[in-house]
Amino acid sequence: MTRKWFPLGWYSCALPNGDYAVLFPESHIETSRGAVLLPGQNVLFVVCANWNGSLVLGGQGQADGMAWLWNGTKWLTVGSVMTYGTRPCAFGPRGLYASLMTEPGNVGVFHPITGAALEPISKPMGARGIAAVWDDGTVHSQDEFTNQSGLAEFVERDGLRIGQDTVSGLVAAGHGELEPGNVQFIQFNKSGNQLAIAEWKPDDGGSVCHFLTTEELPMPPVYPTLGRFWIGPNIGSIDQIDLFEDRANLSGVETYSIFVQEILSNVSTPQLGSNIYPNLLASGVFRKLKEWGIPLVIEMGSVKPGDCQAKNAVDGLKTAVQRVRDGGGDVAAIATDEPLVSNQQSCGGDLNKAADAHAAFAHECNALGVACGLIEAWPFSGFNTIRMFLMALRDRKAVPAFLHLDINWHDAGSDTRVKDFINACKGLSTEFGMPIGIYVNATKDPIATDVEHYQNLDALAKKIQPMYPDAPQVRVVAWAHRVSPDPTHKTQNVPNNFGANGLLASLHNTRAVFGAGIPDTPEPPPVELTDMMAYSAPIVGFQPGQLEPHPDGNGALLVRKPNGKVVCVTPDGNLEERDAAGPWEKFVRAKNGASLLAEREGGRIYVLSIAE
């Protein structure tokens, strides 16, 4: 993107071919083709167009209120009545269009070279005039292009909206901020993928013209739909993989979080136990979460000790997301683990440097189609520090998808102080447009038994609920050890997930405390078998036989061998022959026509080649 700054410039216009026009009051209009002297008065609300190779200009006379036209060689007054509004003129396919104080024919149209009046248009235009005339000749008023898509005023062309954010800044709707600060009188033109935008910045004392392509627009931020009640088993929980044996086990779980170490590790450690990638993959954890409609969030660091610029974090991010996708799943979001804490303790404490590093990480998340949220510790990081960090991220087009409050209840002080902090953070939700979530996790570490862990979370949930009854995201997670000291973290597995005092029970209890019951387990969505062939196992040694309809119908097939036996594939993938057809003798034909697919218990799918 090319940005041209014009100190002391006022109203301005830019075209995709690189032409521009900027009013310098009481002096001239600076254009890409040289200076155009004014016609004895300022020409306000400047618009421009390329007409058969000539740069033509238009606007409203400051002294007489008339429409003025520069045809490439001289100024002409066009029309016989005054214009009105903050957008009195616009160029379109027939020439210069002007909002006139007359009815009918309130939109005058004038030839851009001769200034001759053409057939006018009668259309209600509101109080502000013409926002744009599209290539098909449709005239749009500024009143039509107001207070939509998060923009106070905008211009729309080919479905792309460019305008003033409702707070401040020049914004491309659905993409992000192009220019910070107070911007006014925005002009936007488009030709194919070429864009040109101009605006006045009164607080900075000048005008700006931008020239860019649609490919250079900011990466759209990713804001997935995440459920209200999250569960995050401890990193070493001994029964996490067992959760995925049955969809009913995760009833009431609306978002599932997992630590990045579990996805990146191929070899067990005392801390991880069995929670390593090969086991998660073999158990279908990622695929099942996707099939069951439960968003997956990975918790990991951005700014961390030894990685203050988050470069290693980006490498880990890319690997983790790809591994989940290789396993048939997807990643809804990354929850970044307290970058402000790491910045203060290990990275020098420079807030802007931390924002640079974290924003770069967040942009990498968005480039992968993954949202990037933020976890911050309070009161270690004070409210003002958190807010300043969010402001710095907004300046870098990296507002988090969510902010989760990790409260140290021992250092927090009185409940009144905690409630005041939560209420202040609700204001951040409005200011930055993101949900504010809260943790329900153990307030002590170590915590020896599941019973003690359950009681601890129960008491905390009942303390939080009156303070934040409408919390949009509630994370029931575990991170504590059973004993201390534990230098290898071998006991970082409290609690188990199952059982009367397990983490699932804490989740269900937390839902009840917050007034949400446990929903019925949804029926799993139908699985398109051919979509899963990348995760299927081929059956070796299969010899084709005669294909016949299976007794279950619905297009199912069986395979009959010359000896009259029926081919059987067991849930373990063993190839056998049976006398009659039952569920293990049922197959469907793949869309490639050359394979049969056998779906068996546990989500396993086997492939039998029937190609000649």
C-alpha positions in Angstrom: 0.0 0.0 0.0 1.2 3.5 -0.9 0.3 6.3 1.5 0.7 9.9 0.4 0.6 12.6 3.1 -0.3 16.2 2.3 0.4 18.6 5.1 -2.1 21.4 5.3 -4.3 19.6 2.7 -8.1 19.6 3.2 -10.7 17.9 1.0 -9.1 15.2 -1.2 -9.8 12.6 -3.8 -7.8 9.6 -5.2 -8.2 7.3 -8.2 -7.0 3.7 -8.6 -4.7 4.7 -11.5 -2.7 6.9 -9.1 -4.3 10.2 -9.8 -5.2 12.5 -6.9 -6.5 15.9 -6.0 -6.1 17.8 -2.7 -7.5 21.2 -1.8 -5.0 23.7 -0.3 -7.4 26.4 1.0 -7.2 29.8 -0.5 -4.5 28.6 -2.8 -4.9 25.8 -5.3 -5.9 22.1 -5.7 -2.7 20.0 -5.9 -3.2 17.1 -8.4 -1.0 14.3 -9.7 -0.8 16.3 -12.9 0.1 19.6 -11.4 -1.5 22.5 -9.5 -5.0 23.7 -10.5 -5.6 27.3 -9.4 -9.0 28.0 -7.7 -11.8 29.9 -9.4 -11.7 32.8 -7.0 -13.1 30.7 -4.1 -12.4 27.4 -2.4 -14.0 24.3 -4.1 -15.1 22.2 -1.2 -15.8 18.4 -1.0 -13.5 17.7 -3.9 -14.2 14.7 -6.2 -12.3 13.5 -9.2 -12.5 11.2 -12.2 -10.5 10.1 -15.2 -12.5 11.0 -18.3 -11.0 9.9 -21.6 -7.5 10.6 -20.3 -8.3 13.9 -18.7 -8.3 14.4 -14.9 -11.6 16.2 -14.1 -12.6 17.7 -10.8 -15.8 18.7 -9.1 -17.0 20.2 -5.8 -19.1 22.9 -4.2 -18.1 26.6 -4.3 -17.6 27.8 -0.7 -18.9 31.3 -1.5 -21.8 30.6 -3.9 -22.8 27.0 -3.0 -22.8 26.1 -6.7 -21.5 23.0 -8.4 -18.1 23.6 -10.0 -16.4 21.5 -12.6 -12.8 21.5 -13.7 -12.8 19.9 -17.2 -9.1 19.5 -17.5 -8.4 22.9 -18.9 -10.8 25.4 -17.1 -13.4 25.8 -14.4 -17.1 25.8 -15.2 -20.1 26.6 -13.0 -22.8 23.9 -13.8 -26.5 24.0 -12.9 -28.6 27.0 -12.0 -29.4 26.2 -8.3 -27.2 25.6 -5.3 -26.0 22.3 -4.1 -26.4 21.0 -0.6 -25.0 18.4 1.9 -21.5 17.3 2.9 -21.4 15.2 -0.3 -22.8 17.6 -2.9 -21.0 16.0 -5.9 -19.9 12.7 -7.3 -18.7 11.4 -10.6 -20.5 8.5 -12.3 -20.8 7.0 -15.7 -22.6 10.0 -17.3 -20.4 12.7 -15.8 -20.7 15.0 -12.7 -23.7 14.3 -10.5 -24.8 17.0 -8.0 -27.4 17.2 -5.2 -29.5 20.2 -6.0 -32.0 22.3 -4.1 -34.8 21.6 -6.5 -37.7 19.1 -7.0 -38.1 17.2 -9.3 -34.7 16.6 -10.8 -32.9 17.0 -7.5 -29.8 15.1 -8.8 -28.4 17.1 -11.6 -26.1 15.4 -14.2 -23.6 17.4 -16.2 -21.2 16.5 -19.0 -17.7 16.3 -17.6 -16.1 18.3 -20.4 -18.7 20.7 -21.7 -20.7 21.1 -18.5 -23.9 20.7 -20.4 -26.9 19.6 -18.4 -28.0 16.1 -19.1 -31.3 14.3 -18.1 -31.6 14.8 -14.3 -32.6 12.2 -11.7 -35.4 12.5 -9.2 -34.6 10.5 -6.0 -34.8 11.2 -2.3 -31.3 11.9 -1.2 -31.6 12.9 2.5 -29.7 15.7 4.1 -26.1 14.8 3.3 -26.0 14.4 -0.5 -24.5 11.8 -2.8 -22.2 9.1 -1.3 -21.4 7.3 -4.6 -22.7 6.7 -8.1 -22.0 3.1 -9.1 -20.9 2.0 -12.6 -24.5 0.9 -13.4 -25.6 4.5 -12.8 -27.3 3.9 -9.5 -27.1 6.9 -7.2 -26.6 6.3 -3.5 -27.2 8.9 -0.9 -24.9 9.2 2.1 -27.9 8.5 4.3 -28.1 5.0 2.8 -24.5 4.4 3.7 -24.6 5.2 7.4 -24.4 3.2 10.7 -23.8 -0.2 9.2 -21.0 -2.8 9.4 -19.6 -1.0 12.4 -19.1 2.2 10.3 -20.5 5.6 11.1 -20.4 6.7 7.4 -18.9 4.8 4.4 -18.8 4.4 0.7 -19.6 1.0 -0.8 -18.2 -0.2 -4.2 -18.4 -3.8 -5.4 -19.5 -5.0 -2.0 -16.5 -3.4 -0.2 -17.3 -0.8 2.4 -14.7 1.8 3.4 -15.5 4.5 6.0 -15.2 6.0 9.4 -15.2 3.6 12.4 -17.9 4.4 15.0 -15.0 5.3 17.4 -12.2 6.5 15.1 -10.1 5.5 12.2 -10.4 4.6 8.5 -11.7 1.1 8.3 -12.4 -1.5 5.6 -15.5 -3.4 6.9 -14.7 -7.0 7.5 -11.0 -6.4 7.2 -9.7 -3.9 9.7 -8.2 -0.5 10.2 -6.3 1.3 7.4 -5.6 4.6 9.1 -5.8 5.4 12.8 -7.2 8.6 14.3 -9.9 11.1 13.4 -10.7 10.8 9.7 -13.4 12.8 7.8 -14.8 13.3 4.3 -13.7 10.0 3.0 -13.6 9.4 -0.8 -13.3 5.8 -2.1 -12.9 4.6 -5.7 -12.3 1.1 -7.0 -11.4 -0.5 -10.4 -11.1 -4.2 -10.3 -8.7 -5.1 -7.5 -7.2 -1.5 -7.4 -8.4 0.7 -4.6 -7.9 4.4 -3.9 -9.0 6.2 -0.7 -8.6 9.8 0.4 -9.5 11.4 3.7 -8.9 14.6 5.8 -7.3 14.3 9.2 -8.1 17.5 11.0 -6.3 16.6 14.2 -3.1 16.0 12.2 -3.5 19.0 10.0 -3.5 17.4 6.6 -4.9 14.9 4.1 -4.0 11.3 3.1 -4.4 9.4 -0.1 -4.0 5.6 -0.1 -3.3 3.4 -3.1 -3.6 -0.3 -2.7 -5.0 -3.6 -4.0 -7.7 -5.8 -2.4 -5.0 -8.3 -1.6 -3.3 -5.7 0.5 -6.3 -5.1 2.7 -5.7 -6.2 6.3 -6.3 -9.8 7.1 -9.9 -10.1 8.4 -9.9 -10.8 12.1 -11.2 -14.2 13.0 -13.9 -14.3 15.6 -15.4 -17.8 15.9 -18.5 -18.8 17.7 -17.3 -20.2 21.0 -19.5 -21.7 23.6 -20.1 -20.3 27.1 -18.9 -23.2 29.2 -15.4 -24.5 28.5 -13.5 -27.4 29.9 -9.7 -27.7 30.1 -8.4 -31.0 31.6 -5.1 -30.9 33.4 -2.1 -31.3 31.2 -1.3 -34.7 32.8 -4.8 -35.9 33.5 -4.8 -39.7 33.4 -8.2 -40.2 31.7 -8.4 -37.4 29.2 -8.3 -39.7 26.2 -11.1 -41.8 27.7 -13.4 -38.7 27.4 -13.6 -39.4 23.6 -15.0 -42.9 23.8 -18.5 -41.5 23.8 -20.0 -38.2 22.8 -22.2 -38.3 26.0 -19.1 -37.9 28.1 -18.8 -34.3 26.9 -22.4 -33.3 27.5 -22.4 -29.7 28.7 -19.0 -29.0 27.2 -19.4 -26.1 24.7 -15.7 -25.5 24.1 -12.7 -27.8 24.7 -9.2 -26.4 25.5 -6.0 -28.3 25.4 -2.4 -27.3 26.0 -0.1 -27.0 23.0 2.6 -29.3 24.6 0.2 -32.2 24.2 -0.1 -31.6 20.5 3.6 -30.9 19.8 5.0 -33.8 21.9 5.5 -37.3 20.4 7.1 -38.8 23.5 5.7 -39.1 27.0 7.1 -37.0 29.8 6.3 -37.2 33.6 4.2 -34.1 33.2 2.2 -35.2 30.1 1.8 -38.9 30.8 -0.3 -40.3 28.0 -1.5 -37.0 26.7 0.8 -36.8 23.6 0.0 -36.4 19.9 0.2 -40.0 18.8 -2.3 -41.1 21.4 -4.6 -38.1 20.8 -4.4 -38.9 17.1 -5.1 -42.6 17.5 -8.1 -41.9 19.7 -9.6 -39.5 17.1 -9.7 -36.6 19.6 -9.4 -33.8 17.0 -11.7 -35.5 14.5 -14.4 -36.2 17.0 -14.4 -32.7 18.4 -15.0 -31.4 14.9 -17.7 -34.0 14.2 -19.4 -33.4 17.5 -19.4 -29.6 16.9 -17.3 -28.7 19.9 -14.8 -25.9 19.2 -11.2 -26.7 20.0 -9.0 -24.0 21.6 -5.2 -24.4 22.1 -3.6 -22.7 25.0 -0.1 -21.6 24.4 2.3 -18.6 24.8 3.1 -15.8 22.5 5.6 -13.6 24.4 7.4 -16.0 26.7 10.8 -16.1 28.5 13.5 -16.8 25.9 11.0 -15.9 23.1 10.3 -12.3 23.7 9.6 -11.6 20.0 7.3 -14.7 19.8 9.2 -16.1 16.8 9.4 -19.6 18.2 5.8 -19.4 19.2 4.8 -18.8 15.6 6.7 -21.9 14.6 4.9 -23.9 17.3 1.6 -22.4 16.3 1.9 -23.5 12.7 2.9 -27.0 13.6 0.1 -27.4 16.2 -2.6 -26.2 13.8 -1.4 -28.4 11.0 -1.2 -31.4 13.3 -4.8 -30.9 14.4 -5.9 -30.6 10.8 -3.9 -33.7 9.9 -5.9 -35.5 12.6 -9.2 -34.5 10.9 -10.0 -31.6 13.3 -9.7 -27.9 13.3 -8.6 -25.1 15.7 -11.2 -22.4 16.5 -8.8 -20.2 18.5 -5.6 -19.8 20.4 -5.7 -18.7 24.0 -2.4 -16.9 24.6 -1.0 -17.4 28.0 -0.3 -14.1 29.8 2.1 -12.3 27.6 2.1 -9.3 29.9 3.4 -11.4 32.8 6.3 -12.8 30.6 7.0 -9.3 29.3 7.3 -7.9 32.8 9.3 -10.8 34.3 11.6 -11.8 31.5 11.4 -9.4 28.5 12.3 -6.0 29.8 8.7 -4.7 30.4 8.4 -2.5 27.2 4.7 -2.6 26.5 5.1 -1.5 22.9 7.6 -4.2 22.1 5.4 -6.8 23.7 2.5 -5.5 21.6 4.6 -5.7 18.5 5.5 -9.4 19.2 2.0 -10.4 20.2 0.3 -8.7 17.3 2.7 -10.4 14.9 1.7 -13.7 16.5 -2.0 -12.8 16.3 -1.7 -12.0 12.6 -0.1 -15.4 12.0 -3.1 -17.0 13.7 -5.5 -15.1 11.5 -3.6 -16.0 8.4 -4.2 -19.6 9.4 -7.9 -18.9 9.8 -7.6 -19.2 13.6 -8.7 -16.6 16.2 -6.3 -15.3 18.8 -7.5 -14.6 22.3 -5.8 -13.3 25.4 -5.4 -14.6 28.9 -4.1 -12.1 31.5 -3.3 -12.4 35.2 -4.7 -9.9 37.7 -3.6 -8.3 39.9 -0.1 -9.0 38.6 -1.1 -7.0 35.6 -3.2 -4.1 36.7 -6.3 -2.9 34.9 -4.6 0.1 33.4 -1.7 -2.0 32.1 -4.2 -4.5 30.5 -6.1 -1.6 28.9 -3.0 0.1 27.5 -1.9 -3.3 26.1 -5.3 -3.7 24.4 -5.0 -0.2 23.0 -1.6 -1.0 21.6 -3.0 -4.2 20.0 -5.8 -2.2 18.5 -3.3 0.2 16.9 -1.6 -2.9 15.4 -4.9 -4.4 14.2 -4.8 -7.2 16.6 -7.6 -6.8 19.1 -8.0 -10.2 20.8 -11.0 -12.4 20.0 -11.6 -12.7 23.8 -10.0 -11.7 27.1 -10.0 -14.2 29.9 -9.3 -13.1 33.4 -7.0 -15.3 35.4 -7.5 -13.9 38.9 -5.0 -14.6 41.7 -7.6 -14.8 44.5 -4.9 -14.8 47.2 -3.5 -11.4 46.0 -6.8 -9.9 44.9 -7.9 -8.5 48.2 -11.5 -8.0 49.1 -14.4 -9.4 47.0 -15.4 -5.7 46.5 -12.1 -5.0 44.8 -12.5 -8.1 42.6 -16.0 -7.1 41.6 -14.8 -3.6 40.7 -12.1 -5.0 38.5 -14.6 -7.3 36.7 -17.0 -4.4 36.2 -14.2 -2.3 34.8 -13.3 -5.2 32.4 -16.9 -5.2 31.2 -16.2 -1.7 30.0 -13.3 -3.2 28.0 -15.7 -5.5 26.3 -17.7 -2.5 25.0 -14.6 -0.5 24.2 -12.8 -3.2 22.2 -15.8 -5.3 21.1 -14.7 -8.7 22.6 -16.2 -11.0 25.2 -14.6 -11.1 28.7 -14.4 -14.6 30.2 -13.3 -15.8 33.6 -11.6 -18.9 35.1 -13.1 -21.3 37.5 -9.9 -23.1 38.6 -8.2 -24.2 41.8 -7.2 -21.3 44.1 -4.5 -23.5 45.7 -1.6 -25.6 44.5 -0.9 -28.4 45.5 -4.3 -29.9 46.0 -4.1 -33.5 47.0 -7.5 -35.1 46.2 -10.2 -34.9 43.6 -12.7 -34.2 46.4 -10.7 -31.2 47.6 -10.4 -30.0 44.0 -14.2 -30.2 43.5 -15.0 -28.4 46.7 -12.5 -25.7 45.8 -14.0 -25.1 42.4 -17.5 -25.2 43.8 -16.7 -22.5 46.3 -15.1 -20.3 43.7 -18.0 -20.7 41.2 -20.4 -19.6 43.9 -18.2 -16.6 44.7 -17.8 -15.5 41.0 -21.5 -15.9 40.0 -22.9 -13.0 42.0 -20.0 -10.8 40.7 -20.4 -11.8 37.0 -23.7 -13.7 36.5 -23.7 -13.0 32.8 -20.2 -14.0 32.0 -20.2 -14.9 28.3 -17.3 -17.4 28.7 -16.7 -19.5 31.8 -13.6 -21.7 31.8 -13.5 -24.7 34.1 -9.9 -25.8 34.0 -7.2 -27.6 36.0 -3.5 -26.9 36.4 -2.7 -27.9 39.9 -0.3 -30.6 41.3 -1.2 -33.2 43.9 2.0 -32.8 45.9 4.7 -30.1 46.2 7.6 -29.9 45.5 7.2 -31.8 42.2 10.1 -30.8 40.0 9.1 -33.2 37.1 5.4 -32.2 37.4 4.5 -35.9 37.6 1.5 -35.2 39.8 0.1 -32.4 37.6 -2.9 -34.5 37.0 -5.5 -33.5 39.6 -8.4 -34.1 39.2 -9.4 -37.0 37.1 -12.0 -36.0 34.6 -14.5 -38.8 35.4 -16.1 -39.5 38.8 -18.3 -37.8 41.3 -15.6 -35.2 42.0 -13.9 -35.1 38.6 -13.6 -32.1 36.3 -16.7 -33.0 34.4 -18.6 -32.9 37.6 -17.1 -29.5 38.3 -18.2 -28.3 34.9 -21.8 -29.5 35.5 -21.8 -28.0 38.9 -20.6 -24.7 37.5 -23.3 -24.7 34.9 -25.8 -25.2 37.6 -24.4 -22.4 39.7 -24.6 -20.0 36.7 -28.2 -21.1 36.0 -27.5 -23.3 33.0 -28.6 -26.9 33.1 -27.0 -29.9 31.3 -28.3 -30.2 27.8 -29.2 -33.5 26.2 -26.4 -35.1 24.3 -26.9 -34.0 20.7 -27.2 -36.6 18.0 -23.9 -36.8 16.2 -24.1 -35.2 12.7 -24.1 -37.7 9.8 -20.6 -38.5 8.6 -19.8 -38.4 4.9 -17.5 -41.4 4.7 -15.7 -40.3 1.6 -14.6 -37.2 3.4 -12.7 -39.3 5.9 -10.6 -41.4 3.5 -7.5 -39.5 4.4 -7.8 -40.9 7.9 -8.8 -44.4 6.9 -6.8 -47.6 7.1 -6.4 -49.8 4.0 -7.2 -53.6 4.3 -4.3 -55.6 2.9 -5.0 -59.0 1.2 -8.6 -58.3 0.2 -9.7 -60.1 -3.0 -12.9 -58.7 -4.6 -16.0 -60.8 -5.0 -19.6 -60.3 -6.1 -21.2 -57.1 -4.8 -24.8 -57.6 -3.6 -27.3 -55.4 -1.7 -26.9 -55.6 2.1 -30.1 -56.6 4.0 -30.0 -53.3 5.8 -30.7 -51.5 2.5 -30.1 -47.7 2.1 -27.5 -48.5 -0.6 -25.3 -50.6 1.6 -23.5 -53.5 0.0 -22.0 -56.9 0.9 -19.2 -58.8 -0.8 -19.9 -62.5 -1.6 -16.9 -64.7 -2.3 -17.0 -67.6 -4.9 -17.3 -70.1 -2.0 -20.6 -68.4 -0.9 -19.1 -66.8 2.2 -19.6 -63.1 3.0 -16.6 -60.8 3.5 -16.3 -59.4 7.1 -14.1 -56.6 8.4 -14.0 -56.5 12.2 -13.7 -53.3 14.3 -10.0 -54.1 14.7 -9.6 -54.2 10.9 -9.3 -58.0 10.6 -10.4 -59.6 7.4 -12.7 -62.6 7.8 -15.4 -64.6 6.1 -18.9 -65.3 7.5 -21.9 -67.3 6.5 -24.4 -64.4 6.7 -24.4 -60.6 6.5 -24.5 -58.5 9.7 -23.2 -55.1 10.7 -19.6 -56.1 10.2 -20.3 -57.3 6.7 -21.8 -53.9 5.5 -20.0 -51.6 3.2 -20.7 -48.5 1.1 -19.1 -47.6 -2.2 -16.7 -44.6 -2.2 -17.3 -41.8 -4.6 -14.2 -42.8 -6.5 -15.9 -46.0 -7.5 -12.8 -48.0 -6.9 -13.1 -48.6 -3.2 -15.5 -49.8 -0.5 -15.6 -48.2 2.9 -16.3 -50.1 6.1 -17.3 -47.9 9.1 -16.9 -49.7 12.4 -17.2 -49.0 16.1 -14.9 -46.4 17.6 -15.1 -44.2 14.5 -12.7 -46.5 12.5 -13.1 -46.6 8.8 -11.4 -49.2 6.6 -10.8 -49.1 2.8 -11.1 -52.1 0.5 -9.9 -51.6 -3.1 -12.2 -53.2 -5.7 -10.4 -51.7 -8.7 -9.4 -54.2 -11.4 
